[in-house]
Amino acid sequence: MSTGGNSCLLPFVGSSFPISAAIESEPSMTDTFTTAERSRLMAQIRSVDTRPEKLLRAFLSKNGLCLKTHVRILPGKPDIVVFPCRTAIFVNGCFWHNHAGCKRAGFPATRVDFWRRKILGNAFRDRRNRAALRKLGWRVITVWQCQLAPKKVEQRLTSLLATLRSGPPEENERAARKTKN
């Protein structure tokens, strides 16, 4: 479904989304599984209550934060919402949400057009949802799957907790304005 040039039509978004030359030249992944094996593996992938999401929820709860999950009234249905801090947290898989610069991100070698539309569509929708949440006055945090790897998890969780404990976004903006004046 190409519209010509360097753009592809995203029918589920209802608009054209340009594909940069950098993304078009990204290396594709070679599949090492048979079609049946790949189908079985893909069927096991969850969209909610993933292992990284559970790890993050357990950490935040253990540190005294009151959480809600998958709040449907907010744009993008964030994975975790901390209402007192007015913060929406998305826990994204690097492959599915096209984490820039991550070794887990990329496009499979088979059905390239389908996967490119799917993954770039996810990334476009993520940007749109983050912008809508910010417009409503919410702080938006994205935690990537690779940031919760054993070597990086402690640093990422400590940083996240410090951000959440700094208060709601509007309090931080007021404090910044006071220091400027």
Steps between C-alpha positions, in 0.01 A plus 500: 500500500755755402395852415818553302832644604614439855165469675260221574129523570389399847133412455439447874635846582326675216800698382827470316814453704838572338761228521841656535791375296672395824218266591475360149868409508485329842612140488229237501499197728541152359244257638653185643165329571264307277160653425330272755756577772476874433120484511508318836746754643300800375181358652668500843581872494279691741393862470417549869652367822834432335800402710663848475169661593455273804857571613441875478165483680646290781789745545277808506248340737778386731620861513161626616346632180129453432456362147225436252552287192370536145283805567265517203391860548851626417637518143698189412378305807831532691643182654542666840346821631612673820213742562653692794804581282282552192731265310425248224758226445526292185705181511598442138662206326797618296400301190128585499546872563817557294740608776754719318856372526406175676629168371156345562332745261493437128286350230471129422630386163167343402183699421703820523220735390258355757748523787619846404141631498420318825805613698512857366126523560555401864771766537277765337208411730736514803608854409141609447391356838794656686419840350131467596591408859743792529234735367275378784774586751639151558866408532574213262779251560598219265691207645657281234538124527879526461518743795368224725777257408692369806801730446289818462191440712622647831612829343177538298270424794689737731476777240129435448429508873685832538295648216173383652591631846574845356124559489244569230616677182324831578677524838836459328410770243398744777823433688705557182321831436567619855874434469512697170336809653 
